[in-house]
Amino acid sequence: MGIAGMILGIVGLVFGFIPVVGAFIAFPCIIVGLPLSSIGLYQDKKNARGGGMSITGIATNVVALIVVILWLAVLGAAAATL
């Protein structure tokens, strides 16, 4: 689960930098990737494994979410000035 969450976080982060279309691709990846990474971290802690992939997945998903929200805020502010 942690690997899938990390991959979705990376995809969300890459597409998050694309202003408009990226939000439609990145946001669903983030919404699915964050719970997968959290569940993976819980399973890794329960089975006494490291959990590095899960922590990386959580971090990339959070950063991607921040990037998408900032892009939407910037584009919303730009659209409001027109």
N, C-alpha and C positions, 0 to 999 in steps of 0.2 A: 504494500500500500504506500509506503514511503517513497519508493522509486516512482510510482505513477504520479503521486502528488508533486514530486520534484520536477518531473518532466512537464507536467501541466503548468507548474510555476514558471519554468523557463520559457515555455511557449507563450504564456501570458505576459511575461516580461518583454519578450522580443516584440510581440504584436502590440503591446501597450504603448510603444513609442510612435506608432502610426496614428495620426490624429483622429480620424473619424471611423474608418473601417476597423481599426485596431480595437476599438471599444467593443464592437460586436463579436470579435473573435476572442479577445483577451478576457473580457468579463466572465463569460461562461467557463473558461478554463480556470480562472481564479476561484469561482464559486464551487467548482467540483474539486479543484486541487487542494484547497485549504482544509476541508474536512478529511480528505484522503490522507494528507500529511499528518493531521492530528490523530487520526485513528492509527496510522502507522507508528507514530511516536508512542502512543499508549501500548500498542502491541509489543514494541521493542522494549519498553520499560518493564512490561509484564514478563517477558521472556528473558530478561537480563542481557539484552543485546545493546549495542552502542546507540543506534538511533541517529547517526549522522545524516543519512539521506533524508529522514523525516524532518530533522531540524532545518536542513537546507531547503527542503520543500516549503516549510512554513515561512522561512525568511524570504524566499523568492516570490511566494504568493503575496505576502504582505507588501513587499516593495512594488510588485506589479500592480496591486490594488491602489497604492498611493499614486503611482504614475498615471493610471487610468483616471482616477478622481481628479488629479491636477489638470490633465488634458481636458477633461470635461468642464472643469471650472474655467479654464482659460478660454476655451471655445465658447462657453456660455457668456462670459464677460465680453468677448469680442462680438458675439451676435447681438448682445444687448446695446452695444454702442452704434449699431447700424441703423 
